Amino acid sequence: MESVIESLSKAKMPSKARFIKGNSNFIVDKVIVVAQEKYTSITGQKCHKLIDLRAKYQAKADSIAKLQNV
């Protein structure tokens, strides 16, 4: 996620920034959610580290995308 955020902040072209933002959304909205569901199904508990990770990177990606008008 750090590399996605870094790439997003360095993107010069709006089309590239939109592509990177799409990748970020996929990781945050799909991969982390599936990992959370799998963790919960195995342990019966939520993984607070994954919840925090999702919130942290969603906020970072959103703020950078706003700055780049994505």
C-alpha distances in whole Angstrom, upper triangle without the diagonal:
4,5,5,6,8,10,10,12,14,15,19,20,20,19,17,15,16,14,11,11,12,10,7,10,11,8,9,12,13,11,11,14,16,15,16,19,20,19,22,24,25,25,26,24,21,18,17,14,12,14,13,9,10,12,10,7,10,12,10,9,13,14,13,14,18,18,18,20,18
4,5,5,6,9,10,11,12,14,18,20,20,20,17,15,17,16,12,13,15,12,10,13,14,12,12,16,17,15,14,18,19,18,19,23,23,22,25,27,27,27,29,26,23,20,19,16,15,16,14,11,12,14,11,8,12,13,10,10,14,14,13,15,18,17,17,20,18
4,5,5,6,8,10,10,12,16,17,18,18,14,13,15,14,10,12,14,11,10,14,14,12,14,17,18,16,16,19,21,20,21,24,25,24,27,29,29,30,31,29,26,23,22,19,18,19,18,14,15,17,14,11,14,15,12,11,15,16,13,15,18,18,17,20,18
4,5,5,6,9,10,10,14,15,15,15,12,10,12,11,7,8,10,8,6,10,11,10,11,14,15,14,14,17,19,18,20,23,24,24,26,28,29,29,31,28,25,22,22,19,17,18,17,14,13,15,13,10,11,13,10,8,12,13,11,12,15,16,14,17,15
4,5,5,6,9,10,14,15,15,16,13,10,12,12,8,9,12,10,8,11,13,11,12,15,17,16,16,18,21,20,21,24,25,25,27,30,30,30,31,29,25,23,21,19,17,18,16,13,13,13,11,8,10,10,7,6,10,10,8,10,13,13,12,15,13
4,5,5,6,9,12,14,15,16,13,11,14,14,10,11,14,13,11,15,16,15,15,19,20,19,19,22,24,23,24,27,28,28,30,33,33,33,34,32,28,26,24,21,20,21,19,16,16,17,14,11,13,14,10,9,13,12,10,12,15,14,13,16,15
4,5,5,6,10,11,12,13,9,8,11,10,7,9,12,11,10,14,15,14,16,18,20,19,19,22,24,24,25,28,29,29,31,33,34,34,36,33,30,27,26,23,22,23,21,18,18,19,17,13,15,15,12,10,13,14,10,11,15,14,12,15,14
4,5,5,9,10,10,11,8,6,9,9,6,7,10,10,9,12,14,14,14,17,19,18,19,21,23,23,25,27,29,29,31,33,34,34,35,33,29,27,26,23,21,22,20,17,17,17,15,12,12,13,10,8,10,10,7,7,11,10,9,12,10
4,6,9,11,11,13,11,8,11,12,10,10,14,14,12,15,17,17,17,20,22,21,21,24,26,26,27,30,31,31,33,35,36,36,37,35,31,28,27,24,23,23,21,19,18,18,16,13,14,13,10,9,11,10,6,8,11,9,8,12,11
4,6,9,11,13,10,8,12,13,10,12,15,15,14,17,19,19,20,22,24,23,24,27,28,28,30,32,33,33,36,38,39,39,40,37,34,31,30,27,26,26,24,22,21,22,19,16,17,17,14,12,14,14,10,11,13,11,10,13,13
4,6,7,9,6,5,9,10,8,10,13,13,13,16,18,18,19,21,23,23,24,26,28,28,30,32,33,34,36,38,39,39,40,38,35,32,31,28,27,27,26,23,22,22,20,17,17,18,15,12,14,14,10,10,13,11,9,11,11
4,7,9,7,7,11,12,11,13,16,16,17,19,21,22,23,25,26,26,27,30,31,32,33,36,37,37,39,41,42,43,44,42,38,36,35,32,30,31,29,26,25,25,24,21,21,21,18,15,17,16,12,12,14,12,9,11,11
4,5,5,6,9,10,11,12,14,16,17,18,20,21,22,24,25,26,27,29,31,32,33,35,37,38,39,41,42,43,44,42,38,36,35,33,31,31,30,27,26,26,25,21,21,21,19,16,17,17,14,12,14,13,9,11,10
4,5,5,6,9,10,10,12,14,15,16,18,20,21,22,23,24,26,27,29,30,31,33,35,36,37,39,41,42,42,40,36,35,34,32,29,29,28,26,24,24,23,20,19,19,17,14,14,15,12,10,11,11,7,8,7
4,5,5,6,9,10,11,13,14,15,17,19,20,21,22,23,25,26,28,29,31,32,34,35,37,38,40,41,41,39,36,34,34,32,29,29,29,26,24,25,24,21,20,21,19,15,16,17,14,12,14,14,11,11,8
4,5,5,6,9,10,11,12,14,15,17,18,20,21,21,23,25,26,27,29,31,32,33,35,37,38,39,40,38,34,32,32,30,27,28,27,24,22,23,22,19,18,19,17,14,15,16,13,11,14,14,11,12,10
4,5,5,6,9,10,10,12,14,15,16,18,19,20,21,23,25,26,27,29,30,31,33,35,36,37,38,36,32,30,29,27,25,25,24,21,20,20,19,16,15,16,14,11,12,13,10,7,11,11,8,9,7
4,5,5,6,9,10,10,12,14,15,16,17,19,20,21,23,25,26,27,29,30,32,33,35,36,36,35,31,30,29,27,24,24,24,21,19,20,19,16,15,16,15,11,11,13,11,8,11,12,9,9,6
4,5,5,6,9,10,11,13,14,15,16,17,19,20,22,23,25,26,27,29,31,32,33,35,35,34,30,29,29,27,24,24,24,21,19,20,20,16,15,17,16,12,14,16,13,11,14,15,13,13,10
4,5,5,6,9,10,11,12,14,15,15,17,19,20,21,23,25,26,27,29,30,32,33,33,32,28,26,26,24,21,22,21,18,16,18,17,13,13,15,13,10,12,14,11,10,13,14,12,13,10
4,5,5,6,9,10,10,12,13,14,15,17,19,20,21,23,25,26,27,29,31,32,32,30,26,25,24,22,19,19,19,16,14,15,15,11,10,12,11,7,8,11,9,7,11,12,11,11,8
4,5,5,6,9,10,10,11,13,14,16,17,19,20,22,23,25,26,27,29,30,31,29,26,24,24,23,20,20,20,17,15,16,17,13,12,14,14,10,11,14,13,11,14,16,14,14,10
4,5,5,6,9,10,10,11,12,14,15,17,18,20,21,22,24,26,27,28,29,28,24,23,23,21,18,18,19,16,14,16,16,12,12,15,14,10,12,15,14,12,16,17,16,16,13
4,5,5,6,8,10,10,11,13,15,15,17,19,20,21,23,25,26,27,27,26,22,20,20,18,15,15,16,12,10,12,12,8,8,11,10,7,10,12,11,10,14,16,15,15,12
4,5,5,6,8,9,10,11,13,15,16,17,19,20,22,23,25,26,26,24,21,20,19,18,15,15,15,13,10,12,13,9,8,11,11,8,9,13,13,11,14,17,16,16,12
4,6,5,5,7,9,10,11,13,14,16,17,19,20,21,23,24,25,23,20,19,20,18,15,15,17,14,11,14,15,12,11,14,14,12,13,17,16,15,18,20,19,19,16
4,6,6,5,6,9,10,10,12,14,15,16,18,20,21,22,23,21,18,16,17,15,12,13,14,11,9,12,12,10,10,13,13,11,13,16,16,15,18,20,20,20,17
4,6,6,5,7,10,10,11,13,15,16,17,19,21,21,22,20,16,15,14,13,10,10,11,9,6,8,10,7,7,10,11,10,11,14,15,14,17,19,19,20,17
4,6,6,6,9,11,11,12,14,16,16,18,20,21,21,19,16,15,16,15,12,11,13,11,8,10,13,11,9,12,14,12,13,16,17,16,18,21,21,21,17
4,6,5,6,9,10,10,12,14,15,16,18,20,20,19,16,16,17,16,12,13,15,13,10,13,15,13,12,16,17,15,16,20,20,19,21,24,23,23,20
4,5,5,6,9,10,11,12,14,15,17,18,19,18,15,14,15,14,10,12,14,12,10,13,15,13,13,16,17,15,17,21,21,20,23,25,24,25,22
4,5,5,6,9,10,10,12,14,15,16,17,15,12,11,12,10,7,8,10,8,7,10,12,11,11,14,15,15,16,19,20,20,22,25,25,25,22
4,5,5,6,9,10,10,12,14,15,15,14,11,11,12,12,8,9,12,11,8,11,14,13,12,16,17,17,18,21,22,21,23,26,26,26,23
4,5,5,6,9,10,10,12,14,14,14,12,12,14,14,10,12,15,13,12,15,17,16,16,19,21,19,21,24,25,24,26,29,29,29,26
4,5,5,6,9,10,11,12,13,12,10,9,12,11,8,10,13,12,11,14,16,15,16,19,20,20,21,24,25,25,27,30,29,30,27
4,5,5,6,9,10,10,11,9,7,6,9,9,7,8,11,11,10,13,15,15,15,18,20,20,21,24,25,25,27,30,30,30,28
4,5,5,6,9,10,10,10,8,9,12,13,10,11,15,14,13,16,18,18,18,21,23,22,24,27,28,27,29,32,32,32,29
4,5,5,6,9,10,10,10,10,13,14,11,13,16,16,15,18,20,20,20,23,25,24,26,29,30,29,32,34,34,35,31
4,6,5,6,8,7,7,7,11,11,10,11,14,14,14,17,19,19,20,23,24,24,26,29,30,30,32,34,35,35,32
4,5,5,5,5,5,7,11,12,11,12,15,16,15,18,20,21,21,24,25,26,27,29,31,31,33,35,36,36,33
4,6,6,8,9,11,14,16,14,15,19,19,18,21,23,24,24,27,28,28,29,32,33,33,35,38,38,38,35
4,6,8,10,11,15,16,15,16,19,20,20,22,24,25,25,28,30,30,31,34,35,35,37,39,40,40,37
4,5,8,9,13,14,14,15,18,19,19,21,23,24,25,27,29,30,31,33,35,35,37,39,40,41,38
4,7,10,13,15,15,15,18,19,19,21,24,25,25,27,29,30,31,33,35,35,37,39,40,40,38
4,6,9,12,12,12,15,16,17,18,20,22,22,24,26,27,28,30,32,33,34,36,38,38,36
4,6,9,8,8,11,13,13,14,17,18,18,20,23,23,24,27,28,29,30,33,34,34,32
4,5,6,7,9,10,11,13,14,16,17,19,20,21,23,25,26,27,29,31,32,33,31
4,5,5,6,8,10,11,12,14,15,17,18,20,21,23,24,26,27,29,30,31,29
4,5,5,6,9,10,10,12,14,15,16,18,20,21,22,24,26,27,29,30,28
4,5,5,6,9,10,11,12,14,15,16,18,20,21,22,24,26,27,28,25
4,5,5,6,9,10,11,12,14,16,17,19,20,21,23,25,26,27,25
4,5,5,6,9,10,11,12,14,15,17,18,20,21,23,25,25,24
4,6,5,6,8,10,11,12,14,16,17,18,20,21,23,24,22
4,6,6,6,8,10,11,12,14,16,16,18,20,21,22,20
4,6,5,6,9,10,11,12,14,15,16,19,20,21,19
4,6,5,6,9,10,11,13,14,16,17,19,20,19
4,5,5,6,8,10,11,12,14,15,16,18,16
4,6,5,6,9,10,10,12,14,15,16,14
4,6,5,6,9,10,11,13,14,15,14
4,5,5,6,9,10,11,13,14,13
4,6,5,6,9,10,11,12,10
4,6,5,6,9,10,10,9
4,5,5,6,9,10,10
4,5,5,6,9,9
4,5,5,6,5
4,5,5,6
4,6,8
4,6
4
